[in-house]
Each structure stands twice: as structure tokens, then as C-alpha cells.
Amino acid sequence: MSMEIEKEKKSHKGRKKRSFPFLGIYALLLYIFLYVPLVVVVLFSFSATKTTVKFGGFSTEWYVRLANDPNLIKALLHSFENGIYAVITAIVLGTSGAIFIVRRQFFGKEVFLTLSQLPILLPGIIIGIALLMLFVNLNVSLSRFTILAGHVAITTPFVMFQVVGRLQRLGRTYEDASMDLGARPAKTFFLITLPMIKTAIIGGGLLAFTISFDEIIITYFLTGTWMTLPVYIYGMMRFGLTPQVYAISAIILVFSIVFIFFMAKFTGTKAEEAER
């Protein structure tokens, strides 16, 4: 037995030696390529000069200007307001759709699942143009409602497939046991199903908020006079890059990282283990 263990250890060491030696270097270069521009954005947001070519010393002037810009504050509040409404709607629609897909058998189920992924797979410009044509043909004026509808359309699938994955792994054992003991379907859902999928709902909701908060392409096609923060930033960038734009970008970056961190906490196998 000991001889077999020694052979297995030698074989394992041999496999390690034959591994690709430049894989770590490639991964490091990839991360540098992806994240160095983000570091540059944050760095130049603290530049004391208006130039975006050379760092001119540390200063928080551009953040102070942002705080004193009423149009920026209004756009920021619009993004938060729209994101919250979009997430609430996406959670209701996405969770309902996930339960229907997993717990019911119906004709064309696979086709329905495929079509549900289109808002995730299609480019934002196609979705934006399609929704714009829809609202124009329905004589609906572009407003906060059209922006909300567009954001709900792209965020609902993220919540739905997050909950679908959790429901498929859980099975129906606990739900069947609850109804065998006399609980009605509604009571079973709120006392059994919902607690088991709550982390998937929270994780999907946080992901949906991040997507809604950062979305610009669809919002640009559907916006009227009600402007969100990404569209406002795009309008500022048309007049050239300034440290003020960098400061706004740094704030959005921080918000996105925070939400992604919490999303990761409420999704995956660790979240499922915590529920148990």
C-alpha cells in the first residue's frame, strides 16, 4: 500500500512539473491589462490640475466640485431611484418566472428558456433600438417610465436564472414534505421555499442593481429629460476628458465593487451552505 502511495505522489509531482510554466505570467499580464486603466482613473481623479496627461499633485478639488454640482446630484439620485424600482420589479418577475419554469412542465419550455436569455445575450444597442421603436409606435413619450421598462427588461433574466439555478439544486423534497403535513402552497412558499432561495434573490438583486446603475446604451435610447448618471457623464465627455469625469468614474467604480462583493457573498455554494 505504501509503495502505491509513493508512486501516486511521484506521479503527482511529475504532473506539476509538466504544467505550463508561463500560465502565471500570462494571468498577471491579463490582470494588469484589465485593471491598470481603472487605477489610472482613480489616480487622476485626485490630480490638482485639469490636464489628463500628467498628474499634477494630490487634490480633492474635483470631488468637491461634484458635490456642489446640482445637476450631477440629481442625475445620481435618478440612477439610484431607477435602480431600486428596477430591482424590485425584476425580483418579483424573475422569482415568479423561475418558480414557474422549475416547478411546472409546459409545451415549449426549452424555447421559452432560450428566449429568456436574449436580453443577456443581445447587444444593448439592439435592445435599445427595439424598445425605442416599440414606444414610438405606441405613442409613449420617452420618460422615466421608458427607462425603467428598459432596465427591467435587461435585469429580470439575471434574477430569474440565479433563482432557477438555486431551485434546481434544491429539489422539491422540503416543499413536498410541507404540503404533505397540510400546509397550503402559499404558506409553503413563504415558510419553506423563500428562506431557501433568499440568498439567490439577494445576489440576483444586487447584480441587477449594478447592471441598472451602470447601464448607458439602452438608457441613452430611452431617455428624455429625465437623465441618469451614466448618460450625464457621457454628455460631459463630449466636451473632453477632465479630472471631474475621472472623479465620477471613480465613484461609480467604488459602488460597483461594493455591490459585486455583496453579490458574491450571497451567491454560490457558500451561500447555500450558510442557509443549511
N, C-alpha and C positions, 0 to 999 in steps of 0.2 A: 504493500500500500504506500509506504514511504517513497519507494522508487517511482511510483506513478505520480506522486505529488511533486517530486523533484523534476520529473520530465515536464509536467504541466507548467511549473514555474519557469523552466528554461525556455519552453515554447512561448510563454507569455512575454518573456524578456526579448526573445527574438522578434516577436511581432512589434514590440515597441521600437526596436532598433530599425525596423524596416518602414516605420511610419514616415510620412512626407516631412522632411526637415524644415521646409520653408513655410509650412502652414501657419505657424505662429507669426512669422514676419508678415505674411500676406494679410492675416487678420488685423495686425497692428496698423498696417498701411491703410487698410479699408476703414478702420475706425478713425484714423487721422483725417482721411479724405472727407468723411461724413461729419465729423464734429468740430474740426478746427474752424470752419466758417461760422459756426454758432458761437464759439469762443471769441472770434473777432467781432461779431455783432455786439456781444455783451461788453467787450473791452472798449470799443469805440463809443458805446453809449455813455461812457464816463469821460470822454475826451473834453478838454477845456476849449477846443477850437471847433470851428464849423467844418473844417476840412475833413473829408472821409478817407484821405490818403495817408496822413501821418498823425500819429497820436500826439496830442498837444498838452498832456498833463491831466491829472485826475481832477474831475469836477462833477458835481451833481446838478449842474445848471439845467440840463435838458430834462431831467425828471421833474424839476421844479416848474419848468415851463409847461410840461404835460399836465401837471396837477392844476395849473392855472388856466388851462385851455377848456372853456365850457363846451365847445363842440366835441372835443375828444372825450370828455367825461360823459356827455350824452350818448355818443356812439358806443362807449364801453358799457354803459348801463343797458343800452339796447341789445348788445350782444349777450349780456347776462340774462336779461329778461326773455329774449327769444330762445336762448339755450335751455332755460328752465322749463318753459312751456313745451318746447320740442321734446325734451327728455320725458316729461310726464306723459305726453301723448304717445311717444314711442314705447314707453314701458307698458302702458295699457294695451296698445295694439300688438306690440311684439310678444308680450307674455300670453295674451289670448291666442294669438296665432300659433305660438309654439305648442301650447297645450292642445289645440285643435289638431295640429299636424301629427304630434306624437301619439296622442290618445285616440285618434279616430282614423278609420280606414275609409277612403273615398276614391272614386274614379278620378284619374288624372293627378294623383298625389305627387308623383315624381316630376310631372310637368310643372305643377304649382311650386314645388321646391326650387326648381331651376329658375323659373320666372322671378321668384322672390329674391334671388341673388343678383338680379340685373342692376338694381341701384348701387350695389357694391362694385360690380364688375365694369359697368359702363363709365366712360369718361364724364366728368362733371359738366363739360360743355354741351354734351348731347342731352343730358337730363335737363340742364338749364334751358336750352332752346325748346325742348319738348314741352316743358311746363309753361314757358312763356307763350308758346303757340296755343296751348290749352286755355290759359287765362284770357288771352286776346280774343279767341273765338267765343269764349263765354261772356265777353264784355266785363270782365272783372278787372278793376283798376289795380295797378301794382301798389302794394302797401305792405304793412307789417304782416297781414294775413297771408299774402302770397309767399313772403319769405319764410314764414312759419310752416306753410304747407310744403315748400321745397325741402326744408330741413327735416321735417317729419318723414318725408319720402325716403331720404337717404340714411336716416338714423334708425328707423324701425327695424330693418333687416339685421343690423348689428345686435340689437337687443334680442330679437327673435331667435337667431341662430345660437346666441350664447345660452339662452334658456333651453333651446332644443337639445343641445349637447348635454346639458345637465340632466334633463328629463330622461334622455335615452340611457344614460349611465345609471340612473337611479332605479328604473323599472317601476312596476306597479304594485309591488308587494305590500308596502305600507298603506297605500290607498285602498287596496282590496281588503286588507285586514280591518281598516277603519270602517268601511261600508258594511263588512260582514258583522261588525259589532253594532250596527244600527245607525251610524252617522249618515246624514244626508250629504249629497255631493258638494254643496256649498260649504258645509261645516268641515268636510274632509279637505277641501281646498285650503281653507284659511288656517286650519289647525295642523295639517299634515304636509300637503304639497308646498304651500307657500314658504313655511320655515325651511324646507329642504332646498328650495331654489332661490332663496333670498339673496345669497351672495352672487349668484349668476345675474340676477336682476340688477343688483347694485353695480356690479362690474360692467354690465352692458350699458347701464345708465350713465356711468362715468365716462365710458368710451364714447357714447352718443353725445354727451355734453362737449367733450373735447373736439369731436368732429364738427359739431354745430358751431362752436365758438370760433374755430379756425376757418370755416368754410367761406370761400370768396367767390368761386366761379359761378355756382348756382345763385348765390345771393346777388351777384352783380347783374344777372339777367332779370331777377325778380324784384329788385329794389326800386322804390320810387323816391319819395322824400324822406322816408324812414331808413336811416343808414346805420349799418353795423360797423364795428371797429375795423375788421379786415378791409371793407370797402373804403372806409375813411382813410386807412393807411395807404391803400392803392392810389387814392386821389392825391395824397401828399407826395407820393413817389413820382408822380408825373412831372413834378416841378424839380426833380433831382433828389439824390440821397442827401440827407442831413443827419447829424447825430440824434436829432429828435426822432427820426424814423427808427434809428437803431434802438433808442430807448423804449419805444413802443414795442418793437420786436422782442427786446429782452424781456419785457413784462409778459408778453404772450408766451414766450418760451418757458418762463418760470411756471406760469399757470398750467401749461400743457404737461410739463414734467410732473407737477404735483398730482394732477388728475390721472396721469398714466401710472404713477406709483400706487395710488389707491386702487386703480382698476386692477393692477396686477395682484394686489393683496386680496381682492375679492373674487378672483377667478383662478381656475386651475385646480390641481389635485390638493394643494394645501388648504384651499378654501373648503373643499369637500370634506377633508379630514377634520377641519375645525367644526364643521356642522355636526359631525358624529360625536 
